[in-house]
Amino acid sequence: MKKIFLLFTLLACGYQEDNQMTKLELKQSSNAQVEIDEEQLTLKNFTESMDNFLNEFVLLNPRSKSFDTLVDYKKISKLKKSQDQKFVKTYSLISQYLAQKNLLNDLSKNEKIALMINAYNFFTIDLISDHISSGIKSITEIKSQGKPLGFAIFDVSNFNFNGSKISLNRLEKTLLYKEVQSPKGIDARFHFAVICGALGCPILNTESYKAAQLDSQLDDITSKGLLLPRNLQGSGSSYQKTALFDWYGKDFSNHIYKGNKLGSFQKFIEIYSNTQVSGNGSTIDYDWRLNIK
């Protein structure tokens, strides 16, 4: 039964090409947009707006004594509906910057990686806030044509990015993957930075990712993520790990550290958590409930 469930989850979480669900478009509950002058749609202004957005709506989890975070989706939803001027300007600049055609032209590799992580996290927050008033308890409960989409939500092409409509899976598993890979291997730390709106996810950062600080930011968010019990418990051969290490085990094995592939996800855990583990351990059930304040 566990093997069947794991196979389903692997498929649902994107180990497949975008399917016919990409043809669906969700109805958004608001149109919180004002036209932003083209000269204002710069990476610098986008980064500042993302920082403002995250600082206001991504908050420390009051039920945790750590650096874990939750999102105030209901506040975002209310501000969209009320057309709050300050919010609408910030929201519009972020959305319209990301929607620009040829957005990725002339950006460095690290600028592209940081931008795509920020875009994924913004699109996820935006999507959930558009449907939070319907009473959803998980991103998988979002409906199209009256039916919950389940994990197919990640394949819906509902997001304006780089001049076209794309899905969360395409953004992460095609565009972002292309940037984090190299002939030597992959930078698997990004798995701890892209957040799908679930309590089982690693930590949603309270600031945007930036090219100049990207390496230290990814180190920090990965190490902090592995301090949380939902991602790692115990040590030795009896440890428990997040399902991320099952779903993306190959990425963590191929992670480049000091110029070389690590060769196993266990070494990734040891480096970024300073915890010695051996064998496959056991997997912590992934909590798909919303990371809602």
N, C-alpha and C positions, 0 to 999 in steps of 0.2 A: 504493500500500500504506500509506504514512504517513497519507493522508487517511482510509482505512478504519479504521486503528488509532485515530486521534484521535477519530473519530466514536464508535467503541465505547467509548473511555475517557470521553468526555463523558457518554454515556448511563449508563455504569456508575457514574460518580462523582456521579450525582444530578441530571442535567439531565432529570429525568422525575419524575412524581408517584410516591408510594409505590405499588408494584404488589402483586400477590398474595403476594409474599414476606413482606409485613408480617403475614400471617396465621400465619406460622411462629413458633414460639418455641423458642429454643435451651435445651437443658438446661444449667443451671449446675452446675459441679462441686462447689460448696460452698454452705453456708448459714451463713456467718459473720455471724450477726446476734444481737444482744440487744435487748430492748425499751428504747428511750430515752424517758424522761419527756417529755411534750409540751412542758412549759415550757423544756426544754433545746434544743428544736428551733428555734433562732433563727438569723438571718443571721450574727450575730457568732460564735456557736459553730460554725456551719458553716464560716465563713471560717478560723477558728483550726484547725479539724480538717483542712481542705483544705491549709493551710500545713504542718501536721505530716505529712500523708500525702505531699505532694509533696517536702518536704525529706528524707524518709527514702527514698523509692523512685525519685525522679528525680535522677540523678547525672551529674556532668560526664563526658563521653566521654573515657576515658583514651587513646584513639587520636587525639584531637584536642587541639591546643594552644589552642583557643579556648574559647568559652562554650557549645559544643554539648552536648547532653545525651542520655542513654539511660535506659531504664527497667528496673528490676530486677523483671521479671514473675515470675521463679521464686521470689524471696523472698516476694512477695505471695501466690503460690499456696501456698507452704509454711505461711505464717502463717494463711491461711484454713483449711487442712486441720487444722492443729494447734490451732485455736481459741485462738490467743494472745490473752489477755485485753485487753492494751493495744491491740493492733491491732483486735480485734473491736469495741471501744467506739468507736474513731475511725471505722472503716468503717461501723458501724451508724448513727452520728450523721449522717454524710454521706449515706448511702443514704436514711435515713428523712426527713431534712430535704427532700431533693429530691423524694421521693415524695408530699409533702403536697398535699392538694387546696387549690386557691386559693393556691398558693405565690407566684404573681406579683402577687397583689393588694397594693396599697399600696406597691409598689416603684417607685423612680424609674427613668427610662430607663437610666441608667448602671448601676444596680443589676441590672436585668434583663440587660443585655448581659454584665456581668461574671459573673453567675450562670450564664448559658447557656454561656459559654465554659468555665467551670469544670466544669459538668455534662458537657459534651461530652467534655472531656479525661478526667474521672473515669470516665465510662461506657466509654470506649474502653480505658483501662487495665484496668478491671474485667473487661471482656469478654475481652481477650487473656489476662489472668492466669487466667481460668477454663478456658482451653483450651491453655495453654502446655505442660502435661504430656503432651499428645497429640503433641507434636513439631512443631507448626506453625512455619513459617518466615515466614509472612505472615498478616495478618489475613484475607486472601482465602481462606486454606486452612481456615478454620473450617468445620466440617461440620454439616449438619442431615440427619437420616435417612441418615447414612452418605456423603453427597455434599458435596464442597466447595461453598460458596455463591458463591465468587468475589466480585465487586463487589456482588452482591445482599445481602451481609452488612450493608451500610449502609441497607438498606430493611427489615430485620427489626425488628419492634416488640417489643423485648426489655427496654426500660428504663422504670422507674417514675419519671415526672416530672410534677409538677403534677396529680396525681390520676389519671393515665391511663398506659397503655403507649404508648411512642412509639419511633420508629427514630432512628438518628443523623442520617439525611437530613432527617427532619421537624424535628428539633431545630435543625439548622443552617440548612436551606434554606427553612424556613417560619417558625418561631418567632424565630430569631435574625435572619434577614433582615428581618423586620418591624420590629425594633428599630433596626437600623443604617441603615435607609433613611429618607429624608425627602423632601419636595417638591424640595429642592435637589439631592439626589443620594444617595450612600451613603458610609459609612465602610468602605472596603475593607481597612483594616488588620487586621480580624478574621480574614482569610484566613491571616495569619501567626501567629495565636494558637490556632486550633482544630487539633488534631493527631490524625491518624488512625492513629497507631501504626506509621508507615513511616519508613524511613531517608530517603526522599525528601522528607518533610515539613520545614517550617521547625522552629524550636526549641520544644520543650516547656519552658515556664517552670518554674523550681524553686519558685515561689511562686504563690499564687492571685491572680486578677485581682480588683481592688477598685474600687468606684465612685469613691472619692475620688482614686484614683491612675490611673484607667483611661487617660486620654489619654497620660500619660507612659509607662505600661506598654506601650501599643500602639505608640507611637513607638519605644520601646526594642527591643521584640521584632521589629518590622519591620526596623529598621535593622540589628540584629544578624543577622537571617535573611539579609539581602541581602549580608552579608559572607562567607557560606559559599559555597564553589565549587559546591555542588549547586543553588544558587538563582541565582547570577549569576557569570559569568566574562567578562572582557574588557570592551571599550567600543567606542564608535563604531558602525559598521555591522556589525562582525564579532563581536558579543557573543553569548553563550549565556545562556539564561534558564530558570528553572524552568517546568514545564508549567502551573503555576498561572496564568501570564499568558496562556496559551492558553485554559484552561478558564474563567477568570473575567475575561477581557479587558475586557468591558463594565463590570464592577464597578470595575476599576482606572481605566478611562477616566472613569467617573462619580464617582470619589472626590472628596470635598469637601475642599479645602485653602484655608484662609483665606477661607472663604465662597463659593468658586467651584469648579465642576467642573474637573478637570484637562484633560479632553478626550482623553487618550491614556494607555496604560499606560506608555509610554516616559517621560512626565513623572513618573509615580509612582516609577519606578526612579531617575530623576535626583534627586528630592527626598529619598528615603529612603536612597539609597546614595551620593549625591554623585558619581555616575558618568554621564557623558554617553553616551547611546545613540541610535541612529537606525535606522529600518526595523524589521523584525520579528525580525532576528537568527535564531538557530537555537534549538531547544528541547532541553534536557538530558533524557535518558531518566529517567523517574520511577522511583525505586527502592522497590519495594513490600515489600522484606524488612523484618522487624521491627526497630524501634529498641530492641533488647534489649541489656542490659548483659551 
